[in-house]
Amino acid sequence: MISIFLCCSPRMASGMQEKQYTPSLLSFFVYNPSFGSREGEEEKKILFYHPSEVEKNEKIRNVGLCEAIVQFTRTFCPTKPAKSLHTQKNRQFFFEAEDSFWIVMVVRNPMVEKPNKDGRPPTIEYQEEEILDTVYGAVLRECYSMYKLFNGTFGRAMEAGGVELLMQKLDKFFYRYLQTLHLQSCDLLDVFGGIAFFPLDKMTYLKIQSFVNRVEESLSLIKYTAFLYNDQLIWSGLEQDDMRILYKYLTTSLFPRHSEPELAGRDSPLRPEVAGNLLHYGRFLTGPANLKDPEAKFRFPRIFVNTEDSYEELHLIVYKAMSAAVCFMISASVELTREFCEQLDGLVGPQLTLLASDICEQYNVNRRISGPDKEPQFKFIYFNHMNLAEKSTIHMRKTASVSLTSVHPDLMKILGDINCDFARVDEDEEIIVKAMTDYWVVGKKSDQRELYVILNQKNANLIEVNDGERAMDCFTTLKLSALQGVMTASV
Amino acid sequence: MSEEHYYLELCENPVQFENASSVNNVFFDEANKQVFAVRSGGATGVVVKGPEDKSSVAFRMDDKGEVKCIKFSIGNKILAVQRTPKSVDFINFIPDYPHLEFSQECKMKNASILGFCWTNWNEIVFITDQGIEFYQVLPDKRSLKLLKSQSINVNWYMYCPETAVILLSTTFQGNVLQPFAFKSGTMSKMSKFEIELPVVPKPAKLNLSERDIAVANMEGSCKKTNVLKLNTTGKFALNVVDNLVVVHHQSTQTSIIFDIKLREPDCALNVHQPVLPPRSIHPYRIPLTGPSAVPSQPPVPCELYSSSWSVFQPDIIISASEGYQWYLQVKLPPTVNLLQDKGKLIDFLLRRRDCKMVILSVCSQMLNGEDKGSLPVVATVFDKLNQVFKEYLEAEQTYTVAMESGPSRGSTARERPVRTQAVIDQSDMYTHVLSSFTEKKDVSHKFIIAVLMEYIRSLNQVQITVQHYLYELVIKTLVHHSLFYMLHQFLQYHVLSDSKPLACLLLSLEGTYPAAHQLSLDMLKRLSTANDEIVEVLLSKQQVLGALRFIRSVGGNDNISARKFLDAALQTADQMLFYTIFRFFEQRNLRLRGSPSFNPGEHCEEHVVYFKQVFGEQALMKQATV
């Protein structure tokens, strides 16, 4: 089916001194209704509350409200209680992370402050339709996934140390994590939570396989390995869901933290160290910054994977040489020593350095073949639900602080809307939207894949864009040219 | 000592002859590999035994004095017997030719004949201490014709029958060797060469004897720079077996082998170390035969390295005192445990004749059990095998191309490349090594997958197309351990190349791994020869519109069966879908035939009836009127 919409931005340009407020986090809390079911013990239900300085009774009131809404909506559909509550000023998102454990996120709607003449207080206009349930619902679920990655499930914490331990863990984790949430720049990519795969030829890929297998053989402690290049995934020994969240952590938190000092010229990765006649550039991104340091600590972050079945706790060693990064995961029951790290450094450093330059060379060859980087006539986001592969030419490089998009937020909102439409039906669909300012947005869903294209053609008219063949054409051209990289990997 | 200890053995069926004694003289002719047992100067019989029974002859000749040398010409046509230092006697063995002996004296005065060699069925060379004389024998005329002669001082000589080259030892010390080559009536002098003597004796004397030299034919060019490090002293004898130089050392009763082609990495000069530690030849027992033999009597052990042994090229050992002629053989299985370095072992085995099964057993061994090799070792072995495999494929390819382009001028007729046992292909590897290895319960699946990937990598490295059954093995192993995400990633990077069988295999996995459906369809799409299959798959999933859209995108919509699509649409019980599909075909009919109605041949009557039932007669498309 092909649907066409005309979309008008509600944001009309008018007054000069208007002040725009982006969506922001109002509160975030975790509760379990079964913990304080008796009258007067309601506070016990609350396991975490941000901002912590909120007065106790208000916390109880807010939690109670959420509880009531969820209970109430359950009467209509017992399996699918309400996921969000829309109000004029804010929007609340509910998520039952584990049995009876609820996480709630309250987001203040974006708003425009319009100054009034005569010293009257400015008028505030809330734009309650500007934020999407799908986007922030996904953000909320990701909060839990990230917590679980580093702390395990709520249930396990309860078993290990009761409510106290769980509250401690929640406090420790979310206190810092919530500061890194940038709700103003959440968009469709958060809904997908995808993984960018690095396009690679078969032979180089097999070499990487061979490298991973050899390292795992000689360092038999290693249980899982993941291999990334240029912040894009090449190989994951972890299962898809675990990799998805680990990938998120690596690319939005760990790598940017380490690349920024590199870019600034500090902490140069160049190590004038000779290991087996080969200068190598390998270094640990987690654990010891400098192996030679006698004071070095051999402690690595711990992560939890396969929480559904085998429930494994692992050390996360991230080791990098040039643009190639490898994650080695080792059972947390093993204590990692200086000797082990030196052995790993000596074994992996030189090989990884070689591989990284191999990949780089291959990458440059491919780029030369596909021609110089031209400014494409369109921008796109591609996502495949089957393997979580995503590719976006809309988003710039992600940093720790913010993810930048190269298009107007209005267009991003349209993409999000199309995605919601796609989610409603199971069948293949195509939607074409004429946005303001000469932009056309084409969304296409085919089997498990979704593609969103933003065209900016002044002279393009509805008939041209609507032409089925042309839209298909656009899709195939994309496959052939812009998507070539992704398609090489058949993602 | 276990059977695994010895890597050299004497053949099981030696040539037997009457042992040398005061009345029986034994001779060996290297050219025809014949043993002559001459009793009483031939009067009581001459028994000739060759490698095959048909070359064995028995006859009698008159005793005209002690026989010094006796040889048949090629094909047992003429017998030459030397009894005096001045002449050689001949007897015709050609049927219907006079059998009477005739004789030929050497031409050079005061020369004495050192020996003679047949270079053809009727051409013979006399080697005297003063030179060589090349004759043609005319059996019908019972005379010889001198073809060519050359004067040169000769200490001793050596004949290589395969190349018909005679080496003459000249000069006072005997270390300058002059080769002559013979070919159908012509004699050509080749450039002489000198053997370096380790110590120049004073006063000078004959220092190099024929015992020190062995001429052998070996595969490839054998450069003079090859030096064999013996690391010991004493009396040596040489054999060449299966392109290996075997050096027998009498005093230690052991033999060592050298592989001239095996490169020593840290040596500019080709100085060779023994490939394997010295070992004795496998003990040999002589079965007692004849009237004195009692069945229960155990065979007698044979004395190895005995002083009565004579060693001939390439692989012959004769014990004159016991009356046996053996061929020396190399046993490959024991070498497997003697060479620790697997890469070197494979290099060594790849150059041997009967190597295939041994190599395959090495592969099995390195994947299983305690002696398991590490992945880099496994990779090295695979790379070596595939390199040989690739070279063979390339030679075959070049040959095929040359054959197809027809015989071109000037180029010599190409020979089809020989497939030696060293060519180990994917099916060998699959049948003898990999399929049983992947079934092993005690091997971790991680190692199994790593090995399979290593083999695939190795094949890819030399651009050999990987066979489908190897991919199937990978997929089976991954599926067996529910490693679907790994499988997905392999497919994503095209490690498992596209093929219809692979796509079908994936399709069959859909039940356990839903994503396999997409992977399979993508693969079929990439193959671009599987459009029918794609339509079938989509229709079976009730994706009727998807199937139609797909077939339209590849331009096949005019040829598809309307009935098939209408049936599929009917099955979905989605009336709007049925309407859409029906309308599509009405439009197609109109476009192709000028009428929206279906042809009887399309068998769509029931669909038309259904359509009318649901949407009414008037919903049918009207015939366009003018």
Chai-1 contact restraints between the chains, C-beta under 6 A:
chainA,res_idxA,chainB,res_idxB,connection_type,confidence,min_distance_angstrom,max_distance_angstrom,comment,restraint_id
A,K202,B,H494,contact,1.0,0.0,6.0,A-B,restraint_1
A,K202,B,V495,contact,1.0,0.0,6.0,A-B,restraint_2
A,M203,B,N460,contact,1.0,0.0,6.0,A-B,restraint_3
A,Y205,B,Y493,contact,1.0,0.0,6.0,A-B,restraint_4
A,L206,B,R457,contact,1.0,0.0,6.0,A-B,restraint_5
A,L206,B,N460,contact,1.0,0.0,6.0,A-B,restraint_6
A,Q209,B,M453,contact,1.0,0.0,6.0,A-B,restraint_7
A,S210,B,R457,contact,1.0,0.0,6.0,A-B,restraint_8
A,N213,B,L375,contact,1.0,0.0,6.0,A-B,restraint_9
A,N213,B,A450,contact,1.0,0.0,6.0,A-B,restraint_10
A,R214,B,L375,contact,1.0,0.0,6.0,A-B,restraint_11
A,E217,B,L375,contact,1.0,0.0,6.0,A-B,restraint_12
A,E239,B,Y485,contact,1.0,0.0,6.0,A-B,restraint_13
A,Q240,B,Y485,contact,1.0,0.0,6.0,A-B,restraint_14
A,M386,B,A515,contact,1.0,0.0,6.0,A-B,restraint_15
A,M386,B,Q518,contact,1.0,0.0,6.0,A-B,restraint_16
A,N387,B,H488,contact,1.0,0.0,6.0,A-B,restraint_17
A,D447,B,Q518,contact,1.0,0.0,6.0,A-B,restraint_18
A,Q448,B,Q518,contact,1.0,0.0,6.0,A-B,restraint_19
A,A489,B,Q492,contact,1.0,0.0,6.0,A-B,restraint_20
A,A489,B,Y493,contact,1.0,0.0,6.0,A-B,restraint_21
A,S490,B,Q492,contact,1.0,0.0,6.0,A-B,restraint_22
A,V491,B,Q492,contact,1.0,0.0,6.0,A-B,restraint_23
